Amino acid sequence: MQERVKNWLGRKHEGVTALIGVETWVGKAVDHTILELIKMRVSQINGCAFCLHMHSADALKAGESVARLVLLSAWEESALYTPRERAALAWAEALTRVADTHAPDAAWEAVRAHFSEDEAIALSIAIGMINTWNRLAIGFRVQHPADKATAAAA
């Protein structure tokens, strides 16, 4: 698989610059642990290898446990996540699969039980951003470093 757009993040493209600005704000507005969990979970749902590679490394570097990352796709079945994290993950899944879920009231009510309205807005923007990054990375066929090394060896 070849990348469709080379160095798309490094370009001075106005749209990419705007997205980076929003991403910077999100990084300040949303709890880092929750942010990395939703980035990982949304990237799992969307099948974005590049984002999974990047955010798993970021999460581990920030002190996230391997067990929580490994069990993330089955978070509903694991006791390793707090009620606040569970609400964020359920909302992330609802918004990522919005065509199927229509953002159910129960998911929103769970978010509001654990997040202020401003925090819920920031969380929703963060979920929208990782969905955007996933779509760009998948659409541009961006490869994570291990893919590049494998491709170079072939």
N, C-alpha and C positions, 0 to 999 in steps of 0.2 A: 504494500500500500504506500503510495506516495503522497506527501503533503501537497495540498492544492494551492495554498498561499504560504509562501516562505516568509518567515520573520514577521508575521502579522501583528504580533504584540509589540515588536520593536519599532514599528513604523509610527510616524507622526500623524496617523490618520485621526481626523477630528472625532469620529464616532468612537474609536477605541479609546482615545484620550478621555472622552466623556464617561465611558463605562468604567475606566480606571478610577476616575474621580468618585463615582458612586460607590465603587468597591472599597475605596479608601474610607469613605464615610461609614459604610456598613461595618468595617473592621473596628471602628470606634463605637458604634451604636449597639452592637450585639455582643453578648458574652462570648468570649473566644471559644470556650469548650462547646457551647451550643452551636456556634457558627461552624466549627469544623465538623461536628456531627451531622448537621443538615447538609453541608457541602458534600460530605461523603455519601450520605443516604440518597440525596437527589442524583448524584453522579452514578450511584449503583443502579437506580431506577432507569436512568437515561442511557446507561452503558457507555459512559465516557471514561475510557482507560487513561487518557492524559490527565484528567481532573482527579481520578481516583489515585493515581500515582502521586501527583503533587500534594493532594490534601491528606493522604495517609502519612506522607513524610512530614508535613507541617504539623499534623496532630501528634505524631509520635515525638517530634522535637519539642512540642509544647507540654509534653508529659502525659498525653493520653495513653491508656493501657492498650496493649495488643489485644487482650481479651475483648474489650469493648468494641474495638474496630472489627475484629473477626465476627463478633455476634451482631453487628449492626443491622445486617439484612434480616435478622430475626429478633429485632429489639422488643417486639411485643411479647415474645416468649421468654425474655431474659429479665432478671431482677437487677441487672447491673446499671440500669438507667433511672434517674430520679423522675418524680412526677413532672417536674418542669421540663426536663429533656424529652420525656414521652409526649408531652403536649406539643412541643416544638417539632418533634419527628412526625407526629400524626398530621400536623398542619403542613409540614413540608411535603409529605406524601399526597395530601389532599390537593394542594396547589399544583404539584408536579403532574398529577393525573387528573387535572381539573375537568377535562372532557368526559371522564368517567364518573368523577366524584361530585362535581358541581359544588365543591367547597362546603361540605355539610355543616349544619349548625352545631352539631355535637363537637366537631373538631375545633370550630371557632370558640365555642364555649369553654373547651378545655384550655385553649390558649389564653383566653381572658381570665381564667381562674388562676393563672400563674404569671401573666404578663400584664403590665399596664397597657392602656390603649396605645401610647406612643411606642412602647416596646413591641407590641403586636404589629404595628405598622412597620417598624424597623425590621422585625423578623420576616414579615411578608416581602419586603423589598429584598432582603438577603436571599430569600428563597427564589424570587424572580431573577436575581442576579446570577446565581449558580446555574439556574436553568438556561439563562442566556449564554453564559460561558460554555456550558455543555454543548449547546447547539452550535456555537461557533467552532469549538474544538472538533466536534464530530464532523460538521459540514466541511471544514477546511482540512480534515484528515490529519490533524496534529498528532504527532507521535510522541510518546513519552520517551525519556532517554534510553530505557532498555530496548524499546522497539528500534531506535536508531542504531544501537550497537548490534542488534541481531540482524538488521537489514544490511549493515555494512559488512558483516561477516559472511553473508550469503553470496 
